[in-house]
């Protein structure tokens, strides 16, 4: 009897880390459910994957920054009778600027996408995984999770939530057959910077810390498959997080403000 392929649900699969993860799962003959607000890109990726790999690829256009969107995605999987074995909560965005000058609606969408939808999807699919006794969840946080981020205040706060939430439920799932991995990338070449409002000639693009999204995706994929809980990509990022732990809070936030202002 032929072994049935497992299935992964990936949010935000149209660029950067999400797109690279899509290909990594496909290479391992894992069926895909891809969710993004960009229907045109989703269909293109679906077509590209189907040409290269003998797997099933479902796409679901949805804007996960809107209320009720995560439940719609879950219901889609239920209607299709798809068992989700792996969940990758990759979709997210940030916005650069002074809190008093940035758009409130943009930030509320950010909170919904980065926090609310991630929590809903983790709850809905995590319950199913626990009942079956198997599942792997990969939540994408950030090195911004570890300290407040002036000029990126709401984004940093949302990623701090992802880190704290994911570490807590990883412990709750202990012994259940379900693992939760939190991946914390640093600056990564993707569409994130453009959407956040970084300039095309921003110094960040020449930083020693910035890396290719393919490297981060491979690292995160390997760690997820081996059930690691918290993983930080890159020696520079690990050292910087270690250092800031010992800094006074006021100096830490001042330093982060200077770094963001310089790299913008």
C-alpha positions as YAML, in Angstrom:
chain: A
units: angstrom
residues:
- id: 1
  name: UNK
  ca: [0.00, 0.00, 0.00]
- id: 2
  name: UNK
  ca: [1.39, 3.40, -1.01]
- id: 3
  name: UNK
  ca: [2.30, 5.67, 1.88]
- id: 4
  name: UNK
  ca: [0.14, 8.78, 2.00]
- id: 5
  name: UNK
  ca: [1.95, 12.11, 1.74]
- id: 6
  name: UNK
  ca: [1.79, 14.46, 4.69]
- id: 7
  name: UNK
  ca: [0.48, 18.01, 4.23]
- id: 8
  name: UNK
  ca: [1.76, 21.43, 5.27]
- id: 9
  name: UNK
  ca: [-0.16, 24.68, 5.51]
- id: 10
  name: UNK
  ca: [2.05, 27.71, 4.87]
- id: 11
  name: UNK
  ca: [0.90, 31.32, 5.27]
- id: 12
  name: UNK
  ca: [2.78, 34.02, 3.40]
- id: 13
  name: UNK
  ca: [4.36, 31.67, 0.82]
- id: 14
  name: UNK
  ca: [4.74, 34.10, -2.08]
- id: 15
  name: UNK
  ca: [8.16, 35.56, -1.27]
- id: 16
  name: UNK
  ca: [11.15, 35.41, 1.05]
- id: 17
  name: UNK
  ca: [11.35, 32.73, 3.74]
- id: 18
  name: UNK
  ca: [7.82, 31.50, 3.01]
- id: 19
  name: UNK
  ca: [8.54, 30.85, -0.65]
- id: 20
  name: UNK
  ca: [11.78, 29.03, 0.15]
- id: 21
  name: UNK
  ca: [10.00, 26.88, 2.74]
- id: 22
  name: UNK
  ca: [7.37, 26.01, 0.12]
- id: 23
  name: UNK
  ca: [10.06, 24.50, -2.09]
- id: 24
  name: UNK
  ca: [11.72, 22.66, 0.81]
- id: 25
  name: UNK
  ca: [8.48, 20.93, 1.77]
- id: 26
  name: UNK
  ca: [7.74, 20.13, -1.87]
- id: 27
  name: UNK
  ca: [11.18, 18.57, -2.29]
- id: 28
  name: UNK
  ca: [10.32, 16.19, 0.54]
- id: 29
  name: UNK
  ca: [7.06, 15.17, -1.20]
- id: 30
  name: UNK
  ca: [4.88, 16.98, 1.31]
- id: 31
  name: UNK
  ca: [1.57, 18.25, -0.09]
- id: 32
  name: UNK
  ca: [0.98, 21.99, 0.14]
- id: 33
  name: UNK
  ca: [-1.77, 24.35, 1.20]
- id: 34
  name: UNK
  ca: [-0.65, 27.88, 0.39]
- id: 35
  name: UNK
  ca: [-2.49, 30.89, 1.83]
- id: 36
  name: UNK
  ca: [-1.85, 34.49, 0.80]
- id: 37
  name: UNK
  ca: [-3.77, 37.60, -0.18]
- id: 38
  name: UNK
  ca: [-2.04, 37.63, -3.60]
- id: 39
  name: UNK
  ca: [-4.12, 35.24, -5.74]
- id: 40
  name: UNK
  ca: [-2.09, 35.85, -8.91]
- id: 41
  name: UNK
  ca: [1.19, 34.91, -7.26]
- id: 42
  name: UNK
  ca: [-0.39, 31.93, -5.50]
- id: 43
  name: UNK
  ca: [-1.56, 30.50, -8.81]
- id: 44
  name: UNK
  ca: [1.86, 31.07, -10.38]
- id: 45
  name: UNK
  ca: [3.60, 29.28, -7.51]
- id: 46
  name: UNK
  ca: [1.06, 26.46, -7.66]
- id: 47
  name: UNK
  ca: [1.79, 26.02, -11.38]
- id: 48
  name: UNK
  ca: [5.57, 26.14, -10.84]
- id: 49
  name: UNK
  ca: [5.45, 23.55, -8.05]
- id: 50
  name: UNK
  ca: [3.21, 21.18, -9.98]
- id: 51
  name: UNK
  ca: [5.64, 21.23, -12.91]
- id: 52
  name: UNK
  ca: [8.53, 20.18, -10.67]
- id: 53
  name: UNK
  ca: [7.03, 17.90, -8.03]
- id: 54
  name: UNK
  ca: [4.48, 15.09, -7.96]
- id: 55
  name: UNK
  ca: [2.45, 16.44, -5.04]
- id: 56
  name: UNK
  ca: [-0.94, 18.04, -4.35]
- id: 57
  name: UNK
  ca: [-0.95, 21.85, -4.14]
- id: 58
  name: UNK
  ca: [-4.02, 23.67, -2.84]
- id: 59
  name: UNK
  ca: [-4.13, 27.46, -2.80]
- id: 60
  name: UNK
  ca: [-6.44, 29.67, -0.78]
- id: 61
  name: UNK
  ca: [-6.42, 33.43, -1.41]
- id: 62
  name: UNK
  ca: [-7.12, 35.18, 1.89]
- id: 63
  name: UNK
  ca: [-6.07, 38.34, 3.70]
- id: 64
  name: UNK
  ca: [-5.16, 37.11, 7.16]
- id: 65
  name: UNK
  ca: [-4.97, 40.66, 8.50]
- id: 66
  name: UNK
  ca: [-8.79, 40.77, 8.45]
- id: 67
  name: UNK
  ca: [-11.23, 39.49, 11.06]
- id: 68
  name: UNK
  ca: [-12.57, 35.98, 10.47]
- id: 69
  name: UNK
  ca: [-9.94, 35.14, 7.85]
- id: 70
  name: UNK
  ca: [-8.13, 32.44, 9.85]
- id: 71
  name: UNK
  ca: [-11.40, 30.60, 10.51]
- id: 72
  name: UNK
  ca: [-12.21, 30.72, 6.78]
- id: 73
  name: UNK
  ca: [-8.85, 29.13, 6.00]
- id: 74
  name: UNK
  ca: [-9.44, 26.44, 8.60]
- id: 75
  name: UNK
  ca: [-12.93, 25.76, 7.24]
- id: 76
  name: UNK
  ca: [-11.49, 25.42, 3.75]
- id: 77
  name: UNK
  ca: [-9.24, 22.62, 4.99]
- id: 78
  name: UNK
  ca: [-12.16, 20.95, 6.77]
- id: 79
  name: UNK
  ca: [-14.33, 21.10, 3.63]
- id: 80
  name: UNK
  ca: [-11.52, 19.61, 1.57]
- id: 81
  name: UNK
  ca: [-11.00, 16.93, 4.25]
- id: 82
  name: UNK
  ca: [-7.30, 17.81, 4.40]
- id: 83
  name: UNK
  ca: [-5.30, 16.68, 7.41]
- id: 84
  name: UNK
  ca: [-2.69, 19.34, 8.22]
- id: 85
  name: UNK
  ca: [0.42, 17.67, 9.63]
- id: 86
  name: UNK
  ca: [2.65, 20.74, 9.55]
- id: 87
  name: UNK
  ca: [1.68, 24.38, 10.12]
- id: 88
  name: UNK
  ca: [3.96, 27.26, 9.18]
- id: 89
  name: UNK
  ca: [2.80, 30.66, 10.45]
- id: 90
  name: UNK
  ca: [5.06, 32.78, 8.28]
- id: 91
  name: UNK
  ca: [2.78, 35.62, 7.16]
- id: 92
  name: UNK
  ca: [3.56, 38.92, 8.84]
- id: 93
  name: UNK
  ca: [4.69, 42.46, 8.19]
- id: 94
  name: UNK
  ca: [6.14, 45.50, 9.90]
- id: 95
  name: UNK
  ca: [5.99, 49.27, 9.48]
- id: 96
  name: UNK
  ca: [8.86, 51.71, 10.02]
- id: 97
  name: UNK
  ca: [8.19, 55.14, 11.48]
- id: 98
  name: UNK
  ca: [7.35, 57.13, 14.58]
- id: 99
  name: UNK
  ca: [4.30, 55.71, 16.33]
- id: 100
  name: UNK
  ca: [2.62, 59.14, 16.28]
- id: 101
  name: UNK
  ca: [3.02, 59.36, 12.51]
- id: 102
  name: UNK
  ca: [2.23, 55.84, 11.30]
- id: 103
  name: UNK
  ca: [-1.24, 54.64, 10.25]
- id: 104
  name: UNK
  ca: [-3.41, 53.18, 13.00]
- id: 105
  name: UNK
  ca: [-5.32, 51.02, 10.52]
- id: 106
  name: UNK
  ca: [-2.05, 49.59, 9.21]
- id: 107
  name: UNK
  ca: [-0.94, 48.76, 12.74]
- id: 108
  name: UNK
  ca: [-4.28, 47.16, 13.63]
- id: 109
  name: UNK
  ca: [-3.96, 44.99, 10.50]
- id: 110
  name: UNK
  ca: [-0.42, 44.14, 11.59]
- id: 111
  name: UNK
  ca: [-1.59, 43.08, 15.04]
- id: 112
  name: UNK
  ca: [-4.34, 40.95, 13.54]
- id: 113
  name: UNK
  ca: [-2.00, 39.23, 11.09]
- id: 114
  name: UNK
  ca: [1.07, 38.84, 13.31]
- id: 115
  name: UNK
  ca: [-0.81, 37.91, 16.47]
- id: 116
  name: UNK
  ca: [-4.52, 37.11, 16.09]
- id: 117
  name: UNK
  ca: [-4.46, 34.96, 12.95]
- id: 118
  name: UNK
  ca: [-1.30, 33.19, 14.08]
- id: 119
  name: UNK
  ca: [-2.96, 32.38, 17.41]
- id: 120
  name: UNK
  ca: [-6.20, 31.21, 15.79]
- id: 121
  name: UNK
  ca: [-4.47, 28.93, 13.29]
- id: 122
  name: UNK
  ca: [-2.22, 27.49, 15.98]
- id: 123
  name: UNK
  ca: [-5.24, 26.81, 18.20]
- id: 124
  name: UNK
  ca: [-7.44, 25.31, 15.49]
- id: 125
  name: UNK
  ca: [-4.85, 23.09, 13.86]
- id: 126
  name: UNK
  ca: [-2.94, 22.42, 17.09]
- id: 127
  name: UNK
  ca: [-6.04, 20.83, 18.64]
- id: 128
  name: UNK
  ca: [-6.38, 18.50, 15.64]
- id: 129
  name: UNK
  ca: [-2.70, 17.61, 15.82]
- id: 130
  name: UNK
  ca: [-2.89, 16.83, 19.52]
- id: 131
  name: UNK
  ca: [-5.87, 14.52, 19.01]
- id: 132
  name: UNK
  ca: [-3.94, 12.61, 16.31]
- id: 133
  name: UNK
  ca: [-0.75, 12.57, 18.39]
- id: 134
  name: UNK
  ca: [1.38, 14.13, 15.67]
- id: 135
  name: UNK
  ca: [2.12, 17.57, 14.28]
- id: 136
  name: UNK
  ca: [4.79, 20.20, 13.84]
- id: 137
  name: UNK
  ca: [4.24, 23.95, 14.07]
- id: 138
  name: UNK
  ca: [6.74, 26.56, 12.93]
- id: 139
  name: UNK
  ca: [6.05, 30.12, 14.08]
- id: 140
  name: UNK
  ca: [8.20, 32.85, 12.57]
- id: 141
  name: UNK
  ca: [9.20, 35.44, 15.15]
- id: 142
  name: UNK
  ca: [12.26, 37.71, 14.81]
- id: 143
  name: UNK
  ca: [15.37, 38.93, 16.57]
- id: 144
  name: UNK
  ca: [13.14, 41.97, 17.18]
- id: 145
  name: UNK
  ca: [11.24, 39.75, 19.64]
- id: 146
  name: UNK
  ca: [13.91, 40.19, 22.30]
- id: 147
  name: UNK
  ca: [13.76, 43.94, 22.87]
- id: 148
  name: UNK
  ca: [11.46, 46.93, 22.31]
- id: 149
  name: UNK
  ca: [11.97, 48.54, 18.89]
- id: 150
  name: UNK
  ca: [11.60, 52.30, 18.57]
- id: 151
  name: UNK
  ca: [10.56, 53.15, 14.97]
- id: 152
  name: UNK
  ca: [9.20, 49.58, 14.73]
- id: 153
  name: UNK
  ca: [7.32, 49.61, 18.03]
- id: 154
  name: UNK
  ca: [4.18, 47.68, 17.11]
- id: 155
  name: UNK
  ca: [6.06, 45.15, 14.97]
- id: 156
  name: UNK
  ca: [8.55, 44.39, 17.75]
- id: 157
  name: UNK
  ca: [5.71, 44.02, 20.25]
- id: 158
  name: UNK
  ca: [3.85, 41.58, 18.00]
- id: 159
  name: UNK
  ca: [6.96, 39.45, 17.52]
- id: 160
  name: UNK
  ca: [7.59, 39.45, 21.28]
- id: 161
  name: UNK
  ca: [4.11, 37.97, 21.61]
- id: 162
  name: UNK
  ca: [4.90, 35.28, 19.02]
- id: 163
  name: UNK
  ca: [8.05, 34.33, 20.93]
- id: 164
  name: UNK
  ca: [6.42, 34.21, 24.37]
- id: 165
  name: UNK
  ca: [3.28, 32.44, 23.15]
- id: 166
  name: UNK
  ca: [5.16, 29.84, 21.12]
- id: 167
  name: UNK
  ca: [7.61, 28.97, 23.87]
- id: 168
  name: UNK
  ca: [4.74, 28.54, 26.33]
- id: 169
  name: UNK
  ca: [2.66, 26.23, 24.18]
- id: 170
  name: UNK
  ca: [5.75, 24.24, 23.18]
- id: 171
  name: UNK
  ca: [5.97, 23.25, 26.83]
- id: 172
  name: UNK
  ca: [2.22, 22.56, 27.01]
- id: 173
  name: UNK
  ca: [2.52, 20.21, 24.03]
- id: 174
  name: UNK
  ca: [5.42, 18.30, 25.59]
- id: 175
  name: UNK
  ca: [4.87, 14.56, 25.28]
- id: 176
  name: UNK
  ca: [1.84, 14.93, 22.99]
- id: 177
  name: UNK
  ca: [3.61, 14.24, 19.70]
- id: 178
  name: UNK
  ca: [3.23, 17.88, 18.68]
- id: 179
  name: UNK
  ca: [6.25, 20.19, 18.51]
- id: 180
  name: UNK
  ca: [6.34, 23.98, 18.29]
- id: 181
  name: UNK
  ca: [9.42, 25.64, 16.84]
- id: 182
  name: UNK
  ca: [10.00, 29.40, 17.01]
- id: 183
  name: UNK
  ca: [12.33, 30.72, 14.32]
- id: 184
  name: UNK
  ca: [13.93, 34.11, 14.94]
- id: 185
  name: UNK
  ca: [15.60, 35.49, 11.82]
- id: 186
  name: UNK
  ca: [17.52, 38.74, 11.79]
- id: 187
  name: UNK
  ca: [17.55, 41.06, 8.75]
- id: 188
  name: UNK
  ca: [16.73, 38.85, 5.76]
- id: 189
  name: UNK
  ca: [16.53, 39.74, 2.08]
- id: 190
  name: UNK
  ca: [12.81, 39.55, 1.23]
- id: 191
  name: UNK
  ca: [9.83, 41.77, 0.50]
- id: 192
  name: UNK
  ca: [9.62, 42.68, 4.19]
- id: 193
  name: UNK
  ca: [11.79, 45.79, 3.99]
- id: 194
  name: UNK
  ca: [9.88, 47.35, 1.10]
- id: 195
  name: UNK
  ca: [6.49, 46.84, 2.74]
- id: 196
  name: UNK
  ca: [7.87, 48.18, 6.03]
- id: 197
  name: UNK
  ca: [8.90, 51.39, 4.28]
- id: 198
  name: UNK
  ca: [12.69, 51.02, 4.18]
- id: 199
  name: UNK
  ca: [14.38, 53.02, 1.44]
- id: 200
  name: UNK
  ca: [15.65, 51.23, -1.68]
- id: 201
  name: UNK
  ca: [19.19, 52.36, -0.82]
- id: 202
  name: UNK
  ca: [18.91, 51.64, 2.92]
- id: 203
  name: UNK
  ca: [22.18, 50.74, 4.65]
- id: 204
  name: UNK
  ca: [20.50, 47.57, 5.94]
- id: 205
  name: UNK
  ca: [21.03, 45.93, 2.54]
- id: 206
  name: UNK
  ca: [24.81, 46.19, 3.00]
- id: 207
  name: UNK
  ca: [24.81, 45.04, 6.63]
- id: 208
  name: UNK
  ca: [26.97, 42.06, 7.60]
- id: 209
  name: UNK
  ca: [23.95, 40.69, 9.45]
- id: 210
  name: UNK
  ca: [21.61, 40.55, 6.47]
- id: 211
  name: UNK
  ca: [21.29, 37.12, 4.86]
- id: 212
  name: UNK
  ca: [19.54, 35.35, 2.02]
- id: 213
  name: UNK
  ca: [16.08, 33.99, 2.81]
- id: 214
  name: UNK
  ca: [17.03, 30.58, 1.42]
- id: 215
  name: UNK
  ca: [19.61, 30.10, 4.18]
- id: 216
  name: UNK
  ca: [17.13, 31.05, 6.88]
- id: 217
  name: UNK
  ca: [14.42, 28.80, 5.45]
- id: 218
  name: UNK
  ca: [16.71, 25.77, 5.29]
- id: 219
  name: UNK
  ca: [17.87, 26.40, 8.85]
- id: 220
  name: UNK
  ca: [14.30, 26.77, 10.13]
- id: 221
  name: UNK
  ca: [13.09, 23.73, 8.20]
- id: 222
  name: UNK
  ca: [15.82, 21.50, 9.61]
- id: 223
  name: UNK
  ca: [15.19, 22.70, 13.17]
- id: 224
  name: UNK
  ca: [11.43, 22.23, 12.84]
- id: 225
  name: UNK
  ca: [11.85, 18.68, 11.57]
- id: 226
  name: UNK
  ca: [14.15, 17.88, 14.51]
- id: 227
  name: UNK
  ca: [11.68, 19.36, 17.05]
- id: 228
  name: UNK
  ca: [13.83, 22.27, 18.29]
- id: 229
  name: UNK
  ca: [11.92, 24.88, 20.27]
- id: 230
  name: UNK
  ca: [13.69, 28.23, 19.89]
- id: 231
  name: UNK
  ca: [16.16, 28.80, 17.08]
- id: 232
  name: UNK
  ca: [18.01, 31.99, 16.14]
- id: 233
  name: UNK
  ca: [19.68, 32.14, 12.76]
- id: 234
  name: UNK
  ca: [23.26, 33.42, 12.53]
- id: 235
  name: UNK
  ca: [26.12, 33.89, 14.95]
- id: 236
  name: UNK
  ca: [25.87, 37.70, 14.81]
- id: 237
  name: UNK
  ca: [22.21, 37.57, 15.77]
- id: 238
  name: UNK
  ca: [22.80, 35.12, 18.62]
- id: 239
  name: UNK
  ca: [25.60, 37.27, 20.01]
- id: 240
  name: UNK
  ca: [23.60, 40.49, 19.76]
- id: 241
  name: UNK
  ca: [20.66, 38.91, 21.62]
- id: 242
  name: UNK
  ca: [23.00, 37.63, 24.31]
- id: 243
  name: UNK
  ca: [24.56, 41.07, 24.75]
- id: 244
  name: UNK
  ca: [21.29, 43.02, 24.99]
- id: 245
  name: UNK
  ca: [20.10, 40.76, 27.82]
- id: 246
  name: UNK
  ca: [22.66, 42.44, 30.08]
- id: 247
  name: UNK
  ca: [21.91, 46.04, 29.07]
- id: 248
  name: UNK
  ca: [19.69, 48.38, 31.08]
- id: 249
  name: UNK
  ca: [16.26, 48.73, 29.46]
- id: 250
  name: UNK
  ca: [16.56, 52.46, 28.74]
- id: 251
  name: UNK
  ca: [19.96, 52.06, 27.08]
- id: 252
  name: UNK
  ca: [18.74, 49.00, 25.15]
- id: 253
  name: UNK
  ca: [15.82, 50.88, 23.58]
- id: 254
  name: UNK
  ca: [18.05, 53.90, 22.85]
- id: 255
  name: UNK
  ca: [20.55, 51.62, 21.08]
- id: 256
  name: UNK
  ca: [17.85, 49.89, 19.01]
- id: 257
  name: UNK
  ca: [16.48, 53.30, 17.99]
- id: 258
  name: UNK
  ca: [19.93, 54.33, 16.77]
- id: 259
  name: UNK
  ca: [20.37, 51.08, 14.83]
- id: 260
  name: UNK
  ca: [16.97, 51.33, 13.08]
- id: 261
  name: UNK
  ca: [17.55, 54.99, 12.29]
- id: 262
  name: UNK
  ca: [20.98, 54.22, 10.81]
- id: 263
  name: UNK
  ca: [19.90, 51.24, 8.70]
- id: 264
  name: UNK
  ca: [16.73, 52.92, 7.39]
...
